[in-house]
Amino acid sequence: MRLFLIFCAGLFLSAPALAQPASPDPAPFLERCEAGEGFACSYAHGLMQRADRSYWLTDEAVALMMRSCSLGSDGACWLFERINEPNPYDDVRYDRERYLPVVRAGCANRSSMACWQAAGLLETGSETDRLEGLELARRSCERGFNDGCARQADILAALGRDPLPAQREACYGNRPGRMRKQDDCAAVCAADDATACFELALMFERGRDGAQTMRRDADQARTLFARACNR
């Protein structure tokens, strides 16, 4: 009787797995990718990754993600910013000649992430490069990506211009950034901006700067809340 119950339980537990639908054929999505549909590139990548867990390590997978990024997919561009060991994208990410055209195209296709990445590749170049980077960072910022605002501030400072307006947008922009905001908020708070002081106080209260952890400091938070209140 016990063996019969174990057998029945095995059938019951295996039923959901047997009932799972087959994975869609990636071929149509690859065709749509080649036709210029960024989401189809990422979806095809996901389907092939589902079939082969090591797929993402292949040159084909990297090329597919680069294609998706160039077509304006924020998610695909973000793959090249991950800290991952081993990192198959390392050689691509730091190959300026290879990756800059990808993120320039992605920026032109309205990826705020790609604009930010392209600006970063141009930030340490010539003055001409920095001016282009400044424009791309501005686009990223205007599309609501706080990291773009922060990079815009960095490039403005490097060009000897006033970074405060961009720092203000980096401190309390439309969308949480993935870079630092603490320094930007501190600079704007020092210029007597109540909103920046409030945002900075929240960081010390919560121990979080955008997506980054930081040391909590209740006394500092209390001081900054009071400063914001008195403005």
Secondary structure as GFF3:
##gff-version 3
##sequence-region A 1 231
A	DSSP	alpha_helix	2	19	.	.	.	ID=ss1
A	DSSP	alpha_helix	27	34	.	.	.	ID=ss2
A	DSSP	alpha_helix	38	51	.	.	.	ID=ss3
A	DSSP	three_ten_helix	55	57	.	.	.	ID=ss4
A	DSSP	alpha_helix	59	70	.	.	.	ID=ss5
A	DSSP	alpha_helix	74	78	.	.	.	ID=ss6
A	DSSP	three_ten_helix	79	81	.	.	.	ID=ss7
A	DSSP	alpha_helix	90	93	.	.	.	ID=ss8
A	DSSP	alpha_helix	96	108	.	.	.	ID=ss9
A	DSSP	alpha_helix	112	123	.	.	.	ID=ss10
A	DSSP	alpha_helix	127	142	.	.	.	ID=ss11
A	DSSP	alpha_helix	146	158	.	.	.	ID=ss12
A	DSSP	alpha_helix	164	171	.	.	.	ID=ss13
A	DSSP	alpha_helix	182	189	.	.	.	ID=ss14
A	DSSP	alpha_helix	194	206	.	.	.	ID=ss15
A	DSSP	beta_strand	208	209	.	.	.	ID=ss16
A	DSSP	beta_strand	212	213	.	.	.	ID=ss17
A	DSSP	alpha_helix	218	229	.	.	.	ID=ss18
###
